[in-house]
């Protein structure tokens, strides 16, 4: 038991963590240039600078507000054997696997809440207000949303019983996954058609960023796509050329500058009703080209 606990108290090696994150971003960025999925509406250089600023604030918020809370909590959970998974005495590999699945599922629930609860939507809306969707959008989260997520993250770790290793692995895989599925990378249709049954893909998540409400309210998953299949919120039958990315009422680049986007949660919340789309004859679970 001591060896098991000591093993699960570890984290991913820094070199491996950096390689996975930087490598994924580099590969995705190159593929976006070579095989773009959607046509850009906004100036790419300006967008990248804006999203880099979001990313810097987000990273600082996580370092100051989340890591000092969640990191020590995961250590305490492991040393005291707290939480759901600790009740079953599972081997480390099984505990890690279930940690990833349960963390991903509870993040699915959190994502739904950020759209359904007005206060949370105020701070999640700047992420959706990006007029284009690519790997840089994966780093574009308002610092206020990250602050509000700290209690939820702590509850995930405590109630599930997540070890430091499980938490570190999930955080890295989540970042890799969101860079991948936010990307503007056109995968071969035959590959993505199979891949989206297992993980969230660029076409799948592009539909979630649509201005059409019925499409935004679908495809909430982060790493694995099974929560959307489980809850019947999967939607794949929308052509990417027909998807307008963004938020209704914020389709002008001048409305989503870095200053206006950061202040967006604190201003008047006038929600503009988005367009609708005629019911498509293709089943929701069939991936459109």
N, C-alpha and C positions, 0 to 999 in steps of 0.2 A: 504493500500500500504506500509506503514512504516513497519508493522509486516512482510509482505511478503519479503520485502527487507532485513530486519534484519535476518529472518530465512535463506534466501539464502546466507547470508554472512558467515554462520557458516561452519565448516569443520567436517569431521568424527572424533569421539572420538579416542584418541590415542590408547586406549586399543582395540577398535574394529578394527582399522587399523592394529595394530600389530598382533592381533589374526587371521585375515584373511590371512595376508601375511605369517607369520610363520607357521600357521596351514596348509595352502596349501602346502608349501614347505615340511613340515614334512610328510604329508600324501602321497604326490607324491613320495618322496624319498623312503619311505617304500614300496610303490607299485612297484617302479622300481626294487627293489631287489627281490620282491616276484613274479612279473609277468612282466619280461622284454619283450619289443616289438622287440628290435634289439640286436644283439651281439656286445659288445664293441670291438673296434679296438685298442684303446689307453689305457694306464694305468689309471684306474679311479682315484686313489689318486693324481696322477700328474695332470690330467685334472682338478680335483676339485680345486687344489691349484692354477692352472693357471687362472681358471675362477673366483676364489675368488679375485685374484689380479685385474682382469678386473673390477669386481664388485665394489671393493673399489675405484678405480679411477673414475668409472662411477658415484658412489654416491657422491663423492667429487665434480665432475664437475656439477652435477645437483644442489647441495647445493650452489655452488659458482656462477654459471653462469645462471642457469635456474630459480631457485626459486625466487631470488631477482627481476627478471624481470616479470615473469608470475604471481606470487602471488599478488603483488600490482596492476598489470594490471586487474586481475579478480575482485579485490575489486573496482577499478575505474569503470569497466564495470557495476558492480552491482549498485553502488551508483549513477552513471550518466545514468543508463538504456540505455547502448549502445549495438549495435549489432543487428543481424537479429532477434533473438528470442524475444528481448524486444519490438519489433514492434507490437506484437500480444496480449500483456497483458494476457499471459497464466497463468493458475494456477500453483503453484510450482511443483506439481508432473509431469505435462505435460512438463514444461520447463526442468526439470531434465531428463526426458526420451528422449526428443529430443536432449538435450545437449549430452547425451551418444551416441546416434545414429550418430549425425553429427561429433562429435569428432572422433569416431571410423572410420567413412567413410573418413574423411580428413586424418587420420593416414594411411588408406589404400592407398590413393593417395601418401602420403609421402613415403611409403614403395616402391611403384612402382618406384618413382623417384630415390630412393637410388640404384636401380639396373640399371636404364636407363641413368642417368647422370654420366659420368666418375668420376668427382670429388667426388660425393657422394658415388659412388661404391668403391672408394679407401678406404673409412673409414668404409663402411658397410661390406666389404669383410672379415675382421678379425672375424666377427660374424659367417659367413658361413664357415670359415676355420677350425672350430672345427671338428675333425674327427669323433666324436660321438655326439649324440643328447640326452640330458637329461635336467633335471630342472636347472642344473648349467649353461647350454648354454643360458637360458633365461636372465641371468645376465651378459652375455659376450658381451658387446657393447663397442666399442672403444670410448674413451673420446672425440676424434675429431668429431665423428658422433654426439654425444650429443651436442657439442658446435654448430655445424652447424644446428642442429634442433631447436635451441632457437628462431630464427626469425619465423620459421614455427609455433612453438607452440604459440608464441605471436599472430600471425595472426589468428590462430584457435580461441583463446580466444576472441580477439577483434571483429572479423567479425561475429562469431556465436553468441556472446553475452553470454559467459559462466560465471556463478556465481562461487564464491569460493567453494561452496558446490558441484556444478556440476563438477568442475575441480578436487577436491579432490576425489570424488566418482569415476570418470573416471580413474584417475591415479591408484587408488587401484585396481579397476577391471581389468585394463590393465595388471598390474603386476601379478595378480592372473591368468589371462588368459594365459599370455605368459609362466608362469611356468607350467601350465597345458599342453598347446599344444606343448611345447618343450620337454615334458617329454618322458621317455622311458618306459612308462606304457602301458601294453597291456590290453585294455578294451575288454570286450566281444563284438564280432562282431555285434550282434543284437542291442546292446546298442549304439555303436559308429555309426552304420549305420543311426540311427534316430537322434543322437546328432549332427552329422556333418551338418545336415540341418539347425541347429540353431546357433551353435557356432563352433569355430575352434577346432579340435581334434588332438591328437598325430599322428595318421596315416595321416591325411590331411596335417599337417604342415611338417611331415617327408618328404613328396614328394617335398615340396618347397626347402628343404635343399639338394636335390639330385644334383649330379655332371652333370646330363643330363640337358642341357639347356632348352629343352621344358618343363621339369618338374619344374625347378627352376622358370621359368616364369609362374607360376600358384600359386594359393592358397596364395594370398597376405594378406588376411584378418587377423585381430588381435583378436578381441573379437567375434563379430558376423560374420557368414560366408556369409551373404546375399550380400555383395559387390562383392564377386567372382561369385556368381550365377548371379547377375545383369549384370556383364561385361563379362560373359562367360569365366572366367579364372579359374573356378573350375576344379580340376582334382583329382579323387579318385581311378582310376582304375590301380594303380601300387602296386604290392606286396611289402610289407616292406622288405622281404628278398632279393629283387632285387634292393633295393635302396642303392646306395653308397653315404654316407654323406660326404660333404665337398666341396672343390673348385678344379676344374681340375688343375693339376700341383702342388698341395699342399697336397699330400696324404701320405707324410712321416712325422711322429711325430716330427722329428728334424727340419722340416720346419715351424712348428707352435708353437715353444716354446714361452714363454711369451715375451721375448725380440724381437724376430723376428716378432711376431704377432703385437706388438705395433708399430714397425717400418715399417710394411708392407705398410701403405698408403704413406710413404715418399720415398720408393724405386722405382726402375724401374717397370713399370706396363706392364709386358709381360703376356698377356692373352692367356692361353692355351685352345684350343677348346676341349670341353668335348665330351664324347661319345654320341651316339644317341641310341634310342630304337625303335625297330620295332613297327609299329602302332598296338596297342592292339585291339583285337576284342571286348572287353568289352567297353561299353559307358563310357565316361569320368566322368559321374556323378554317376557311380556305385562303391561303396566302395569295394576295394579288401581286402582279408583277410590278 
